[in-house]
Amino acid sequence: MASHHKHQQRGAAATAPGALPVINIGRLGDKDPAARALVVQDIARACRDRGCFQVVNHGVSKSAMDDALEAASEFFDMPAERKAAFACADIRSPVRYDTSSKDGISKARSFLKHYANPLDHWVDSWPTQPATYRKKMGTYAVEIQRLSIQLMGAIVQGLGLCPMHLQEKLGAGLQFMALNNYPQGASRAGDTERISIASIHGAAIDEKVGCAEELVDERHPRMYRESSFHDFLDFLPTNVKAYRRFVETLKIDSA
């Protein structure tokens, strides 16, 4: 869910120790290279120090965000039998609905996950109910995909690479959307219903991604093996309950 904050023209607005950096990215598209460089510096600092950050002035329209949340809410409000049509135990399924409710009635987390890029390839597999779901969620997916490419360009530029380094891979790559619903009274929602929409972006599902060659030398050797999103999906079924982290399996022994 998006929130709106008063903010300065540049800089991480959150300065308190432990606070999540809030970065104004409105000038990433500025024709003035110096203005863009300041934003890239803020993003690089947040990635280095915290590993995450919040953005404002991101260009995703409020109407697209509101419509997507409305479509998600309407989907989760549908009768259980309609949602069950998308139930699937296969984590590789392009569309998958599930709930942690054992009886289908108790208040518990439920989710809908589906692929979204390229939109015209996946949208016909999305729910047809509510009637506006495909249109509203599709509009949001396209805007978020644009934002992800813009942000990744700034992130790789902060590493000293060309901003276009991953643009082609991301443009033709994976977009995986996860809609989560915690109804009122569920353990994590408290007294109010909570809905979130996460969008995960990367290269094509089978494409291996590794450290950029430009960043590797004798002083800075590779520390992780290359991997793909498919490798991650193969890892999940037997490891997630053991609380193993996928990234730990990719570490290269330096001994």
Backbone torsions as a table, in degrees:
resi	resn	phi	psi	omega
1	MET	NA	145.0	-178.3
2	ALA	-94.5	148.2	174.0
3	SER	-131.0	155.5	-176.2
4	HIS	-112.9	135.9	-177.5
5	HIS	-133.1	150.3	167.6
6	LYS	-73.0	140.2	-175.7
7	HIS	-150.4	160.3	176.7
8	GLN	-81.6	171.6	-176.6
9	GLN	-64.5	-34.3	176.7
10	ARG	-144.8	167.2	169.9
11	GLY	103.4	159.1	175.3
12	ALA	-80.4	111.6	-173.4
13	ALA	-70.9	-26.9	-179.7
14	ALA	-84.7	112.2	-175.6
15	THR	-114.2	-13.1	-179.6
16	ALA	-66.3	144.7	178.7
17	PRO	-55.4	130.9	179.4
18	GLY	83.3	-5.3	-179.2
19	ALA	-76.8	148.6	177.8
20	LEU	-73.5	125.5	179.0
21	PRO	-60.6	134.3	176.2
22	VAL	-113.9	116.9	-171.2
23	ILE	-116.7	128.3	175.1
24	ASN	-82.1	111.3	-176.8
25	ILE	-102.8	14.9	-176.8
26	GLY	-59.4	-23.5	-176.2
27	ARG	-101.9	12.8	175.6
28	LEU	-63.6	-31.3	179.2
29	GLY	-93.4	11.6	-177.8
30	ASP	-66.8	142.2	177.7
31	LYS	-71.7	-16.8	178.2
32	ASP	-83.8	110.1	-178.3
33	PRO	-57.1	-33.1	-178.7
34	ALA	-66.2	-38.2	179.3
35	ALA	-65.8	-42.8	177.9
36	ARG	-64.6	-40.7	-177.5
37	ALA	-59.4	-35.3	179.3
38	LEU	-65.0	-40.9	178.5
39	VAL	-67.8	-42.2	178.3
40	VAL	-58.9	-39.6	177.9
41	GLN	-62.0	-43.0	178.9
42	ASP	-62.2	-42.5	-179.9
43	ILE	-66.4	-43.3	179.1
44	ALA	-60.9	-41.0	179.4
45	ARG	-64.5	-43.1	180.0
46	ALA	-65.4	-40.4	178.5
47	CYS	-64.1	-41.8	-178.5
48	ARG	-69.6	-44.0	-171.9
49	ASP	-88.6	-32.7	-173.8
50	ARG	-122.9	-29.3	-178.0
51	GLY	82.6	1.1	179.2
52	CYS	-159.8	161.9	178.2
53	PHE	-164.2	163.1	176.3
54	GLN	-108.3	145.7	-179.6
55	VAL	-117.4	148.1	171.7
56	VAL	-127.7	164.9	-174.0
57	ASN	55.4	43.3	-174.0
58	HIS	-87.3	-12.6	176.2
59	GLY	87.7	-6.4	174.6
60	VAL	-78.0	123.6	-172.6
61	SER	-67.3	145.7	177.5
62	LYS	-61.1	-36.7	179.9
63	SER	-63.8	-38.7	178.6
64	ALA	-66.0	-41.5	178.7
65	MET	-65.8	-46.5	-179.3
66	ASP	-63.1	-42.7	-179.1
67	ASP	-65.1	-38.4	179.7
68	ALA	-65.5	-43.6	177.7
69	LEU	-64.8	-37.3	177.9
70	GLU	-65.1	-43.7	179.0
71	ALA	-63.4	-41.0	178.2
72	ALA	-63.4	-45.1	179.9
73	SER	-60.7	-43.2	-179.9
74	GLU	-65.9	-35.6	177.1
75	PHE	-64.3	-49.0	-177.4
76	PHE	-67.7	-21.7	178.2
77	ASP	-80.6	-9.3	-178.5
78	MET	-68.6	158.7	176.8
79	PRO	-57.3	148.9	-175.4
80	ALA	-56.9	-36.7	-177.1
81	GLU	-66.8	-31.4	177.4
82	ARG	-70.3	-42.6	179.2
83	LYS	-68.0	-33.0	-177.6
84	ALA	-63.4	-18.6	178.0
85	ALA	-61.9	-20.4	-179.6
86	PHE	-105.2	7.2	179.8
87	ALA	-67.9	137.5	-178.2
88	CYS	-160.9	137.4	179.8
89	ALA	-88.1	-13.2	-177.6
90	ASP	-81.0	113.7	-177.1
91	ILE	-68.6	-11.4	177.7
92	ARG	-90.7	-3.8	-178.9
93	SER	-60.8	137.1	-178.8
94	PRO	-65.5	-22.9	174.6
95	VAL	-136.4	130.2	-174.8
96	ARG	-148.5	125.6	175.0
97	TYR	-114.8	144.1	175.7
98	ASP	-159.1	163.2	177.6
99	THR	-142.0	149.1	177.5
100	SER	-87.6	0.7	175.6
101	SER	-72.4	125.7	-176.8
102	LYS	-74.8	-31.0	-177.4
103	ASP	-105.9	-1.2	-179.4
104	GLY	78.9	-1.1	-177.4
105	ILE	-117.3	-41.9	-177.7
106	SER	-58.2	149.2	-179.3
107	LYS	-75.2	119.4	-178.2
108	ALA	-158.8	166.9	179.8
109	ARG	-62.6	141.0	170.6
110	SER	-135.0	159.6	-178.2
111	PHE	-147.4	156.8	171.1
112	LEU	-129.7	127.1	-179.9
113	LYS	-124.4	139.9	175.5
114	HIS	-158.4	157.6	175.2
115	TYR	-79.0	157.3	-173.8
116	ALA	-141.6	-8.2	-178.4
117	ASN	-132.0	129.1	-2.5
118	PRO	-72.3	141.6	-172.4
119	LEU	-58.2	-43.8	-176.0
120	ASP	-67.6	-15.4	177.6
121	HIS	-83.2	-31.2	-171.9
122	TRP	-108.8	-23.8	-168.5
123	VAL	-61.3	-29.9	-179.0
124	ASP	-70.2	-12.9	177.0
125	SER	-92.8	-7.4	-180.0
126	TRP	-73.7	164.2	177.0
127	PRO	-58.0	142.9	174.2
128	THR	-93.1	-10.2	176.1
129	GLN	-125.9	134.6	-0.2
130	PRO	-62.3	158.5	-170.4
131	ALA	-59.4	-29.0	-177.4
132	THR	-96.8	6.5	-173.8
133	TYR	-57.7	-51.6	-175.2
134	ARG	-62.2	-42.4	-178.5
135	LYS	-66.4	-49.1	-176.0
136	LYS	-69.1	-46.4	-178.6
137	MET	-70.5	-31.9	178.2
138	GLY	-65.5	-42.5	177.6
139	THR	-60.8	-44.0	179.3
140	TYR	-64.5	-43.0	-178.6
141	ALA	-59.3	-42.2	-179.6
142	VAL	-65.0	-42.5	-179.6
143	GLU	-67.2	-38.7	179.2
144	ILE	-69.9	-36.2	176.4
145	GLN	-61.5	-42.9	177.5
146	ARG	-61.0	-44.3	-179.9
147	LEU	-63.4	-40.9	-178.1
148	SER	-63.1	-40.0	178.8
149	ILE	-66.2	-40.4	178.3
150	GLN	-63.1	-45.2	-179.6
151	LEU	-66.2	-41.8	-179.9
152	MET	-65.0	-34.1	175.2
153	GLY	-60.2	-41.0	178.5
154	ALA	-69.9	-37.8	-179.4
155	ILE	-64.5	-47.7	-178.7
156	VAL	-70.1	-30.2	175.4
157	GLN	-64.6	-36.3	177.2
158	GLY	-64.7	-19.8	176.2
159	LEU	-89.2	-1.1	-179.6
160	GLY	93.5	9.3	179.1
161	LEU	-97.1	168.3	175.4
162	CYS	-67.3	137.7	179.5
163	PRO	-57.3	-23.6	-178.3
164	MET	-87.6	4.5	-171.1
165	HIS	-52.1	-42.4	-176.6
166	LEU	-114.3	5.9	-172.1
167	GLN	-59.9	-44.9	-178.4
168	GLU	-64.9	-42.9	179.8
169	LYS	-63.5	-41.4	-179.5
170	LEU	-72.5	-38.8	-178.9
171	GLY	-61.7	-34.8	180.0
172	ALA	-103.0	6.8	-171.3
173	GLY	-96.5	-152.5	-170.9
174	LEU	-88.0	136.1	165.2
175	GLN	-130.9	119.9	-174.3
176	PHE	-121.8	116.8	-176.5
177	MET	-104.1	136.9	179.5
178	ALA	-127.2	115.7	178.2
179	LEU	-101.1	124.0	-177.6
180	ASN	-118.3	138.3	179.6
181	ASN	-128.3	122.7	171.9
182	TYR	-114.1	102.7	-177.4
183	PRO	-68.4	163.2	177.3
184	GLN	-55.8	128.8	-180.0
185	GLY	96.3	-13.9	175.6
186	ALA	-69.1	158.0	-169.8
187	SER	-57.0	-37.9	-175.7
188	ARG	-95.9	-9.3	-175.3
189	ALA	-93.2	-26.8	-177.5
190	GLY	70.7	-132.1	-174.3
191	ASP	-89.6	-1.2	-179.1
192	THR	-129.8	149.3	174.5
193	GLU	-69.2	144.0	179.9
194	ARG	-128.6	128.5	177.1
195	ILE	-126.6	134.1	176.1
196	SER	-131.8	152.7	176.1
197	ILE	-127.3	114.3	176.9
198	ALA	-104.2	143.3	177.9
199	SER	-129.2	119.2	-176.5
200	ILE	-106.4	133.9	-174.0
201	HIS	-127.3	145.3	178.1
202	GLY	-172.8	-171.1	176.5
203	ALA	-70.9	175.4	178.3
204	ALA	-54.8	151.5	-169.3
205	ILE	-56.0	-33.3	-178.2
206	ASP	-99.9	-0.9	-175.7
207	GLU	-80.6	125.0	178.6
208	LYS	-74.9	136.4	178.5
209	VAL	-125.5	133.0	179.0
210	GLY	-135.6	-173.1	180.0
211	CYS	-65.9	138.8	178.5
212	ALA	-61.9	133.6	-179.1
213	GLU	-57.2	-33.6	-177.8
214	GLU	-64.2	-18.3	-176.8
215	LEU	-99.6	-0.3	-175.7
216	VAL	-105.6	129.8	172.3
217	ASP	-153.5	-171.8	-176.9
218	GLU	-63.1	-35.0	-179.7
219	ARG	-80.8	-22.8	-177.6
220	HIS	-128.5	74.8	-178.4
221	PRO	-72.9	163.7	174.7
222	ARG	-60.9	136.9	179.3
223	MET	-112.4	-13.9	-178.5
224	TYR	-136.1	144.5	174.9
225	ARG	-74.8	158.0	176.2
226	GLU	-71.1	155.9	180.0
227	SER	-158.0	172.5	179.2
228	SER	-130.2	168.2	175.7
229	PHE	-64.2	-32.0	176.4
230	HIS	-61.6	-41.7	176.8
231	ASP	-59.3	-40.4	179.5
232	PHE	-63.7	-42.8	178.6
233	LEU	-64.1	-37.0	177.0
234	ASP	-64.8	-31.4	-178.1
235	PHE	-72.1	-36.1	-169.2
236	LEU	-59.0	-52.0	-170.3
237	PRO	-55.1	-37.1	-174.7
238	THR	-101.2	-4.2	-173.6
239	ASN	-121.7	-23.3	-172.4
240	VAL	-63.8	-37.2	-179.3
241	LYS	-72.8	-18.6	177.7
242	ALA	-89.2	2.8	178.5
243	TYR	59.6	31.7	174.7
244	ARG	-83.3	144.1	179.7
245	ARG	-99.7	129.6	-177.7
246	PHE	-57.5	-40.9	-176.5
247	VAL	-61.0	-30.0	179.9
248	GLU	-66.4	-29.0	-179.5
249	THR	-75.0	-13.1	-177.4
250	LEU	-96.7	-7.5	-177.6
251	LYS	-63.9	137.7	177.5
252	ILE	-94.4	126.4	-179.8
253	ASP	-65.9	121.2	-177.4
254	SER	-86.5	-4.1	-177.9
255	ALA	-69.0	NA	NA
